[in-house]
Amino acid sequence: MPARAPEETAAVHPSSATGIGELLEREFAGRRVLITGGLGFIGSNLARRLAEYGVQVTLVDSLVPAYGGNLHNVAGLESRVRVNISDVRDAHSFSYLVRGQDYLFNLAGQTSHLDSMQDPFTDMEINCRAQLSILEACRRQNPDLRIVFASTRQLYGKPDRLPVDESHLLRPVDVNGINKMAGEWYHILYHQVYGMRACALRLTNTYGARMRIKDARQTFLGLWIRRLVEDKPFEVWEGTQRRDFNHVDDVVDALILAVASESAAGRVFNLGGAEVLALAELARLLVEVNGGGAFVHRAFPPERKRIDIGDYYADFRLIQRELGWTPKVSLREGLARTLDYYRQNLPHYV
């Protein structure tokens, strides 16, 4: 399996030296945290981590079936978090929810690239207009709130060079990428103009327990894992495209570091993985880790081919250097954990 080591060694950062756990104990215990998209994949994993350290967590989620929210994601956590079933497009409810909060993890969004092309106006409402509404509520009701926005590598489009760093041209290939770009830059603008402490993380392929697996709206890897657990073959389209991946535990680390750091305000950081694989190589590794299974190669469906970005992997040295973040969970270990979770919980996700 090819591995891509960073070209420079990240400086030791106070957060990495003390560990995320000590950072949570020192900075977050007793604080109030609001997570949009809180019943979804990343939000629920973040909520579990925060709740371990006595953080007062409020989860906001619309539970719209197509968008990944799932009450089972907080099973066993009900007594330690507050759940508010609300849509981020509802400016009135959000203005109330944001009062008194210390941190906002803004993770709500429409993630399907294909859906964004078929229904561009809904994508715009969620990923663009709602983000502006959220920031206006924060500006009016709680301007000292610290905010981290979950952005995406999709903003870069088809890379001109690899690995892709934050200075790369932004050239989205679909409506989702354009709207996410607007949502990201609203956050940066509100820092620049109003001094609000907002930053953004451009996520790459995130995977792990609690991700959506009933379809490929969130990630193709979720559908692959579902098919394997059901003992059915999965499809690999072409398979030569190279990608990097982050386990959700590493993404949670990055979110916590970013929202806690004064120096992160107004900035954008790539996340990325040290292991870069072609999708066919990933498929073989997944079958190996599963202890069996099968996949078939298929041509790209035309509607998908038009918005595919080809090879992509990130240069994440900036967040290494500035915040002390580096991915820790190997791909093999992360896939094993993910498969184990869905073997035990499959009925709740299909």
N, C-alpha and C positions, 0 to 999 in steps of 0.2 A: 504494500500500500504506500503510495507516495506521501511523503510528509514535507511540509513547507515550514521551515524554521524562520523566525523573524530575522531580518538582516542586522538588527542591532539589539543589544540587551537593554531591556527596560530598566530605568532607574528604580531603586527600591522606594516605594511610596508608603507613607504612613499607614494607609488603609490596608495595603497588601501585607505589610510587616505585622500588623496586629491581628489581621484576619477579619473576615466579614462578621463573624459572631461578636467579636469585641466591639466592632463599629456599631453593630445593632444595639448592644447593651449600653454603649456610651451615648449614642446620638438618638436612638429611636424609642427606647423603653418609655412607655407612658405617653408617647406622642400620638397624634391623630393622623391617620393616613386614609386618603380616598383613592380608590382604584377604579377607573372606568374600564369596562370590559372585564369586570372582576370575577365573573363566573366562567370566563373563557379559559383557554389553555395557559397562557403566560400569567394572566392575572390571578388565577387560583393557585398556581404554584408560588407566586410571590406572596399571596395572602398567607399561605401555610408557613412560609419562612418567617414572615413578620410576626405572626401570631405566637410563634415559639418564644418570642422575646418580649411579650407583654405589650405589643403595639395595639392601639385601638384602631381597628381596621373596618372601614365601610366599603362594601363592594357595590358598585352601580353596574347594572346590566339590564338590557332590554329583553333578554331571552328570546329574541327573534330567532326562529328555528334555523335559518340559513347562516347565522353568524357565529355559532360555536359555543354560546353559553350553555352550561349544563349544571344543574343543581348537584349532580353526583360529584362534581369536581370539588365541592366543599363538604362532602360526607365526612362526618366526625369532627367537623370544624364549626358546626352551627352555633355552639355556645360561645365561641371566641371571636366571631365576626358579626357584623351587622350587614344584612343584605337589603338593598333597595332596588326593586324592580322598576327601572326607569330608563328612558331613552335619552341619550346625550343630545338629541335634537330638541328636547324639551327645555328651553332656556329657563323657565320659571322654576322647575324642580331643581335644576342644577345650581341656580343662584342660592337656593336654600342649602343644598348639600355641601357647598364649598365653604360655608361659614365655619370658622373655628378649626379648620383643618391646618395641619402643619406641612404635609406633603401631598402632592398629587402625582400619581402614576397614570398617565393618560394613554391607556392601551386600547381603548375602544376603536373599532374600525371595521370596514368592509374589506376583506382580504383577497377576494377572488378576482383575478385578473380578467378571466373570461366573463364573469358576471358584470364587471365594470364596462365591458364593451357592449353587452346586451342591454344593460339598464344603466346608462351613464349618469342619469340624473339622480338616482338613488345613491350611487357612489359619491357624487358631488355633495349631496346633502350630508352624508355621514363623515366622509373623509376631508371635506373642505369647509362647508358652511358651519357644521356643528363644531368644528375646531375653533373657528372664530368666535362662536357663541360661548364656548367654554372659557376662552381667554377673556372675553368681555366680562363674564360672570366673576372670574377671578380678579380682574382689575378693579371692578366695582365693589366686590364684597370681601376680598382677601388678597390684596396686592403683595403681601409678604410671603405668600405661599411659594414653596419650592416645587418645581414642575419638571418632570422628564416625560418626553413624548416618544412613543415607539414609532419610529420611521422605518424605512425599508431600503434595501439595496436596489429595488426596482427603479429608483430615481435615476440611476446611472444609465439605464438602458443597455444597449450593446456596447461592451467596453472597447475603448481604443487601445488600452494597455492593461496588463495584468502584472501583479495584483493591483486592484483598484483602490486608490487612496482618496481622501476627502477633497482633493483639489481637482479630481476628474470632472469633466463636463457632465452636467445633468441633462439627460436626453431621454425621458421616459418613452416607452414603446406602447403604452396603453393608457386608458383613461384613469385607471387606478393609480398608476405612477404619477400622473400629472396632479391628481387631487391630493395624494399623499405629500407631494412636493409642496403644494400650497399650504397644507396643514402644518408641515414642518416649519416653513418659513414664516407663518404667522407667529409661531412660538418664538423664533429668533427675533422677529421684528418687535414683539412686545417686550422682549428684554432690552433691545436697543433703544426703543422710544420711551418705555415706561419703567425700565429698570427691574422688570419682573425676572425672577431667577428661574428661567426656563432653558432647557437644553434638549437635544434630540440624539437618539441612538439609531443608526441605520442597521437594522437587523438583517442577517442573511437567513439561510434555511434553519429555522429553529425546530427542534423535535424533542419528544419525550412524553412522559405520562401526561394524560389529560388533553392531548391534542385531538382535534377533530379527525376521525378516521372513517366516517360514513361516506365521505366523498373526497374529492381533491380540491375543495374550495379553499382550504387552509394550506395544505401542503400535499404534494404527490406522495410523499413518504408515508403519510398516515394511511392512505389507501393501500399502499404496498403492504404495510404491516397488518392491516385488517385482513387482506387476502391470505397472507401467510398463516395468521392465527386461525383462519377458517379452513386452512388446508386447501386453498385454491391458488392457481397460478396468477401472477400479476403481470401487468404490461410495462415494458420499458420502451419509451418512444425514442428511437434512434440509439441513444445510449452513449454517444461520444462526448456529450457536453460535460465539462468539468465544473464541479461545485465544491464549496466548503460548507460546513455544518456546525451548529452550536447546540449542545444539549441545553435544555431549559434551565437547569441549575446554574449553568454559567451565565445565561442571560439574566437570571434573577440577580446574581452577583453584580453584573454590570449596571443594572437599573439602580440598585442600592448605592453603589459607589457614585454614580452620576448624580443622583438627587441629593446626596450628602455633601458633595464637593462644591465649595464656593467657586473654585476656578472653572467648573464646568459650565457655569451660567453663560448663556448666549452662544454656546458652541455645539458643534455637530461631531459625532464620533462614529466611525465604523466599528461594528463587531465582525468577527470572522473566526475561522478555524484553521489550525495548523495543518490539518490533513485535507488534501485536495484529491478528489476522486472523480473519474468519469462515472456517469450514472450506471453504466453496465458493471463497473467495478463495485459500486455501492450495492447493486442488486446481488452480485455474487457474495459479497461480505454479509449481507443481510440473511441470505439463505444459509450461509455457513454458521452464523451465530444462532440462527433458529434451529439448527440441527436437521435441516431438510426443507424442501419446498421447491418451487419451480417458477420461472418467469419466461415470457416470450417477448421477442423484439417486434415492434410495430413501427410503421411510418407515423410521423407526426400527423395528427388530424389537422386539416388546413386552417381551421380557426385558431388553433393553438400555435401552429408554426408561424403565423403572421406576427405574434407577439412574443415569441421566444427570444431570449437574449443571448443564446449561445453560451460560451464559457464565461464563468464569473467566479472569482474568489477575491477576497478583500485583503487589503493592507490595513492591519489593525494596530500598527505601531503607535499611533497617536494616543489611543486610549491606554495602551500599555505604559507609555511614558508619562502621561499626565495623571492618570487615575490609578495606575498599578494593576489594571485588569489584564488577565490572560486566561484563555480557556483551560480548564483542568480535566474535564471529563473526556476521555478518549472516545472515538467513534465506536469502537468495538464494545466498550463498556456501556456507553449510552444506549446503543441498540439493544443490548442484552437486557438492560433495565426496562426499556420501553416495551419490548416483547413480553417480558414477564408481567408487567402491569396489565396489558391487554388480555393475556391469557386468563388473568383473574377477574377482569372487570368488563370483558367484551360486551355483555348484554346492555350495559349502561351507555354504550357509545354507537350502537348500530340501529 
